[in-house]
Amino acid sequence: MININQKNSIFTPVLIGGSLILLISFAIRSTFGLFQIPIAEQFLWARSEFSLAIAIQNLAWGIGTPIFSAFAEKYGDRKTITIGLLFYALGVFISSTATTPEAHQALNVLIGFGIAGSGFGPILAVVGRSASPEKRSLALGITTAAGSAGQVVGPPIAALLLSLMPWPSVFVIFAIISLITIILVPLLKSNPKIEKNKIEENLSDALTTALKDPTYIMLFLGFFSCGFQLAFITAHFPAFIAEASSPIVKGSLIGLVCNSVESLGALSMALIGFFNIIGSVGAGALGKNFTKKYLLSLIYTGRTIAAILFILLPITPFSVAIFSMVMGSLWLATVPLTSGIIGYIYGLKFMGTLYGIVFLSHQIGSFVGVWLGGIFYDIYGSYDIVWWVGIGVGAFSAIIHLPVKEMPLTERKLKLA
């Protein structure tokens, strides 16, 4: 039984603080899809206009992650995460006053950078450096799972608030919560002994070495589909459910829990978040004893099969719930494995920046997934084409991880010498 008072406990202040920050950050981020319909209906926007705002947010998140990670490695984790939370709060607060698509799109750059500064890049890096090698994979899994827990609580709270007040007021509340989260930053004090464990002397050398390595390029390309699938579902799934299953919610077993298609959308996101907790911790634990690249390939294969079955079978509240649970268990399970591979192969000193660049691919996929969802919906009146594109890129990721050389770069160089 784990005792948090034990000296060798995995539940250190760094892990607890980092997990809570990710929980709050992702609780807010996971709600943006619920604002799509009320904002579009109020201002009579096309679906693609608000979708583009969320897509820009995801792209800014991806661009900002290596920037914030490099800043953290040079000037300190706590300064970086504080700046990120300030950006987050400011972007969400000003968005509450935006009345044009262009304003929302511009402000989502600020929100995206805020998520980057308080998200996976800096947080996983500081947790990874503070955990011992034998506990690192599990620690990364637990921290990732905290982000998943945010997705459990975020959408239902947002749905409740939206039923009580207009959407701008909900944005103001979320901005205040982001600001208060700064009180957790002092917990993120890294272990300097682990931080000194390094392979490369400077960031430039680390980047040059990684970018010349085919394995790093494969990890970069493989992460694209993860972002595509997750962002598309986060942004469009509530609206997709509202339109695809509306005639059959009432009277169904799921209807006992959800009295409307809107609440079914919130329930689906909460189910994804809940099962994501299990999947993220499970992936982190499995990554300690099994080859991570094979686990990643299995995750992408599972997502591909789940999406194919969901689209081909009739869409019912029951199928929505089953799909949400399956997809949730595979949702962010890729994160502790991908970040763990990068730390294992290239070392921990610049893990945040190297992971941040790979994460940029994830967010490029997020941009494309959200944006294409809105574009194709406006053109064809459905999301079918985007579902099949997501299935295709998922299959690609399942294949491209197989040739990854999961071995520390120093050992690989010695073998070639």
N, C-alpha and C positions, 0 to 999 in steps of 0.2 A: 504493500500500500504506500502511495506517495505521500510524503509529509513535506509541506512547503517550508517547514522550519529546518529541515535537514540541509547541511552545508552543500551537499552534492545534488540537491533537488533541481529538477529541470525548470521548476516554476520560480525563476529569478525575477527581481524587479524589472529587468530589461524586457523579459518575455511578457510579463504582466502588463507593463506600460505600453509596449509595442502592440500587444494584442488588443488592448482597449482602444487605442488610437485607431487601429485598422477597423475595429468593430464600428466605431462611430462614423468614421469616414465612409465606409462602405454602406452603412445603414442609410445615409443620405444619398449616396450615389445611386443606389439600387432603386430609388423611388422616381427617378426622372421620367421613366416610361409612363407612370400614372398621371403625369401632368400633360401628356401629349393631347389627349382628347379635350379636356377643359380649356386649355390655352388655345388650341386650334379652333374650337367652337366659339370662344369669346371673340376672337379677332378674325374669324372666317379665313384662316390660313389653310393652304394645301398641306397634306400630311408630310410632304417632302420638306417643307420649310422648317418645321420644328425638328424633324429628323436630322436635317443638316446641322442644326445647332448642337444636338447630342453627338453627332458624328464628329464635329469640330472639337467638342469637349474631349472625346476619346483620343483624337489625334494629338491635341495639345498635351494630354496626359502622357502619351507615348513619347513625344518630343521632350517634354519636361523631365521625364524620369531619369535618363542618363545625365542631364544637366544638374538636377538636384542631387543625384548620387555622387557625381564628381565634386560638387560643392561641399557635400557632407564629408567626403574623404579628405578634402583640403582644409575646411574651416570648422568641421564638427557636426555630428549628427543632430544634436539638440537645436542648434541654431537653424539648421536647414528645415527641420520638421516644424519648428515654430513659424518660420516664414511661409511654409506650405499651408499651414492651418489659417494664417492670416489671409492669404490669397483666397483660400476656399471660402471663408466667411464673407469677405468683401464681394467676391463674385456672385455668391448666392443672394446676398442682401441687395445688391444693385439690380439683379435680375428680377426682383419682386416689383420693380418700377418699369421694366422694359415693356414696350407695347408694339414693337416691330420685330419681324424676323431677324433683321440685320443686327438689332441691338442684342437679342438673345444669342445670336451666333457669335458676336464679338465678345460678349461677357462669358460665354462658355470656354473661350481661350483661357481666361483668368481662372475659371472653375477647374479646367483641366490641369492647369499648372498647380493649383491648390491640391488636387488629388495626387499629382505626381510627388509633391513635397511631403505628403502625409500618407503615401501609399506603399506599395510593395518594395520599390527600389531602396529607399533609405531604411525602411523598417526591417525588411528581411536581412539587409546587410549588417545592421547593428545587432540583430538577434543572432545571426550566423556567426559573427565574430565573437559573441559573448558565450556561445555554447561550446561544450567540449566536442571533439570529433565524433564520439560514440552517441552523443545526444543531438547532434546538429540536425539531422534529417527529421527527427520527431519534433524538435523545437520549431523548425520551419513549417512543419505540417500544422502544429497547434496554432501558430501565429496566423497562418493562412486561413485556418478554420475560424479564427476570430472574425476575419472579414466576412466569412460566410454567415456567422451568427448575426452580423449586422444586416445581412439580406433577409434574415428571418424576421427581425423586428421592424426594419425600416418600412417596407411596403404596407403592412397592416396599420402602422401608426400614421403613415401618410394618408392612407385611405380613410381612416377615422377623422383625421384633421380636415381633409377635403370635404367630408360630409358635414363638418361643423362651421367651416369658415372658407372664404375665397382663397384661391391658390397663392396670391401674393403674401397673405398672412402666414401661410405655411412656409414659404421661402424665408420669411423673416425669422421664424422660430428655428429653422434649420441653420441659419447664419449664426444665431446666438449660441446654439449648441456647438458649432464648429469653433467658435471663439473660446468657449469654456473649456474645450478639450485641451487647450494649451497647458492647463494645470497638470496634465499627466506627463509632459515632456521631461521634467527633471528626473523621472524614473529611468530614463534611457542613458544610463552611464555605462559605457562599454568597459570590458575587461582589457586593459592595455597590454597584458601579456599575450592575449590571443590576437590582438590587433597587429602585433609586431611579427606575427607569423606570415611571411611573405615569400613570393617567388621572384617578382619583378622589382626593379629598383624604382621605376617611375611609371606613371600612367601611360605615357607615350609608348614605352616599350611593351607594356601589357596589351595595349590596344593593337599595336602592330602585329604582335605575336598571334593574338586571337583572330584578327581579321585575315591572316594568312592561313589559318587552320580550317580545312574543309569541315571539320566537326562543328566548329562555331557557326559557320555559314548554314549548316543543316539545322542546327538548333534555332537560328534566326528565321529560316524559311518555315520550319515546322510550327512555330508559335503563331504564325499568321492566322491559321484556321481557328485556333482557340479564341482569338480575339473576335474574329468574324462571327462565330457561332454565338458566343456569350453576349456580345453587344447587340446583335440582331434580336436575340430573345429578350434581353433586358429592356430594349427600347420598344419593341413591337409586339411582344407576346400578349400583354394585357389587351391591346387593341385587337389582335388576331383572335383571341379567345372570345372577346365581346361580340365579334361579328360571325365567327364560325360556329359557336355553340349556344347562341342566345335562345334558340327555340326549345332547348332541352334541359336547361338548368333546373327549372322548377319541376318538382316531382321526382327528381333523381336522388340517389343516396347522397351525393355530394351537395345537393340542394338543401339538405338538412343543416349543413354548415354555412353554405353561401346562399343568400336570398336574392342575388343578382349576378349578372355576368361580370359586373365591375368587381364585386367581391371575389368572384372566382379567379379573376386576373391577379388580385392581390394574394389570394391563397396559393396560386401556382408559384408566384415568386417566393413566397415564404417557404413552400415545400422545397423548392430548389435550394434555398439558403440553408434549411435545416439539414437536408441530406448532404449538402456540400460540407457541412461540419464533419460528418462521418467520413465522407470521401477524402477530405483534405488531411485529417488526422491519420486515416488508414493509409493513404499514399505515403505520408511522411514516415510512418512506422515500417511499411513495406520497403521503402527506399533504403532502409538501413541494412536489409538482408538480401535484397534482390537487385538485379541489374535495372537501373533506372530507365534506360532507353527502351527496354522491353515493356516496362510498366507504362511508359508514355504511349508506345505503339498500341497497347491493349486499350488504353483509355480512349484514344482517337477512334479505334475500331468500334468500341462500344457506343460512342456518340453517333457514329455514322449509322450503325444498325438501328439505334433507337429512333433517330430522325426519319429514316426510311419507313419504319413500321408506323410511326405516328402519322406521317403524311398519307400513306397508302390506306390506312384503316379509317373508319368513320371517326370524326372528331366529336367526342362526347365528354361530359364533365369527368367521367371515370378515366378515359384515356388521357385527358389533360393532367389529372392527378398522377397517374402512373408514369407518364412521360416526365413530369416535373421531378418525381422522386428519382427516376433513373438518371436523367440528365444532371440533377443536383449532385448525385453521388460521384459524377465524373466532372463536375463544373470547374472547380479550382484545384482539383487533384493534380493538375499539370504543374502548378506553380512551385510547390516544394520540391518536386522532382527536377524541374528545369533549373531552378535556382541552385539546387543541390548539386547537379551535374556541373554547373559552371564553377561553383566554389571548389568542387573536388578536382576538376581538371586544371583550372587556372589559378587556384589559390584564393585566399580570403581578402587580401589587402584591397584589391580593386573589384571585388565581387559585385558591389553595388552598381558601379559604372558598366561593367561587362554584362551584368544581368539587365541593366537599364537599356542597353542598346538592343539586346534580344527582345526585350519587352516592347521596344518601339515597333517591331514587326507585329507583335500582338495588337498594338493599338492602331497600326495601319489597317490591319484586318478589321478592327472594331469600326474604324471610320467607314470602310467600304461596306461592311455589313449593315450598319445603321442607315447609311446614305442610300444604298441600293434598295433597302427595304422600303424607304419612302418613295423613291423614284419609281420603282416598279409597281408599287401600290397605286400611285397616281395614274400610271399609264394603263395598267391592266385590271385594276380594281381588286387585286389579290396579292398575296405574298408567295405564291407557289414557286415561282422561278427562283426567288432568293433562298427558299428552303433547299432546293436542289443544288444550287451553287454551294451552299454550306455543306451539303453532303459530299460534294466532289472535293472540296478543299480539305475536309476532314479525312477522307480516304488518302489523299496525298500526304498528310501529316503522319498518318499511321505507317506509311511506307518509308518516308524520308528519315525517320528516327532510327531505323534498323541499322544503317551503316555507321552510326555515330561511334567513335572510339572513346569508350568510357574508361579512360585511364589518365592519371595525372600527367600533365605535359612533360614534367621533368623525367618521369619514368619512360615515357614514349621516346624522348630524345636520347636517353641512355641506351635504349634498345636499338636505335638507329645508328648509334655511334660505333 
